[in-house]
Amino acid sequence: MRQHGGGEMPPRKTVEMARRLRRAMTAPEIRLWQHLRTRPGGFKFRKQHPIGGYALDFYCAAAKLGIEVDGEIHASPEQRAHDERRDAWLLARGIRVVRFAASDVMRDLDSMSRAIIAECGEFPLHQPSAGPPPHAAHGEEEE
């Protein structure tokens, strides 16, 4: 199986699903995305990022962190069981998942942002502002 930035290359149907989800984001997802796209804390996020057979609402590759905005459907026992299986599958691949209630995103975006940046800082693979680009560190000239 081919590799991509998040590990295994997702199946075509997952990529197509992620594209559909990008066009049909909920109001809380849109609100959070408007903030995350500004790269808070220097971290870059992707929206509706496909990994394996799943699409994460948001994903920070630098911290291997998935962010899910959960609406009321996630309170059902069936959906909770599905979410637990999904999160375990992702964790087995080194991707942590944090979940926020959609109502909390709408009510207190600042707290959600602080929590996300703290999570990203817990396990960053690299910090974008941590030094010169790799070519400069090896004495290579920029082109």
N, C-alpha and C positions, 0 to 999 in steps of 0.2 A: 504494500500500500504506500502511496506517495505521502510525503510529509508536507506540512505547511506550518505557518507561524504558531498554531495552537497544538501541533502534534499531528495526529492522523488526518489525512485528507477526508473531509466529510463527504458523504454520499451526495450525488447530484440532487436528490429529492430534498435533502436537508438544506442545501444552498438555495434552492428554489423557495423552500418554506421561509428561510431567513429573509429573502428578498420580499416576500409577501408581508411578513411581519414588519419590516421596515416601513412599508407603505401604510400599515394599519396600526401604528403605535397608539397606545392609550394616552389620555391626557397626563397622567402621572409620569409615564415613560417619556413623553415629549418634554415635560417640565424638567425632568432629570437630565435628559440628553442635552437640552439647551445649556445646562450648566457644565456637564461633563465634556462637551465639545470644546470648552475653553481651556482644557488641559489643567485642571486644578492640581496644585502641588507638582506640576511638571509632568504628570502622568497622562499618557494618551489612551483614550478609550475608543472602542468600536461598539457600534450598536447592532443588535441582532446578529451576533457572531456565531456562525455554525462550527460546531465541534462534534465529530462523530455523528450520531443521529439526533443531536440536540442543537438548539439555537439559544444562546445566552442573551438575555436582554441587553447587557453591556459586558464588555470584557476588556481588562487591562493586561496586555501581554507581558509588560515589564514586571508585573507583580503576580502573574498567573492567577488573577482574581476575576471571578464571574460575579456579576451583580444582577439580582433578580428583583423586580418590582411585582409584588404579589397582590392581586386583587382578592375579592371575597371568595372566588372559586377555590383558592388555595387552602381554605379552611375545611373543605370536605375531607373525610377520612381517605377516600380513594386518591384524591389529588395529593394529599400529604404523603401517602405511601409512594406515589409516583415521584414526587419531588425528592424524597429520601433516597430512592434508588438512583435517580439521576445525579444527585449530589455525590453519592458514594462512587458512582462510575467516574465522575469528573475528578474527585479527590484521588482516586487510584491512578489518575494520569497527572497528578500534581497540581490540579486546578482547584483552588478553594472557592467556595460560593458563599456570598452573604446575601441575605434576603431582607427586604424592607417592605412594609405594608404600603400599599398605594396611598392610603389615607395619610400616612406619616410623610410621604414625599410631598403631598399637596399642602400639608399643614406646616411642615418645618424643614424646608429644603436645606437650610444652613446646617442643621444637626446631621442630616443625612450626608452632606458633603464632607463634614469633618470626620464622620465615621468611615467613609470610603477612603479618604486620604490616609487616615490612621491604618486601615487595613492594608492599603497599598504599601505603606511604609514598614509594615510588619515583616514582609517577605519580598522586598524588591530584588529583581534579578539585575537590574541596572537602574541607575538614576540618570535621566537625560542630561542633567546639568552637572554631573559628577566629574567632568574633565573634558579634555580635548577629544575631538573625534579620533577614532582608532588610527587613521592614516597619519595624523600628526604625532601620535605617540610613538610611531615607528620611524619617524624622520622623513616621511613621504610628503611631498608637496601636494597641495590641493590643486585640482585641475579645473 
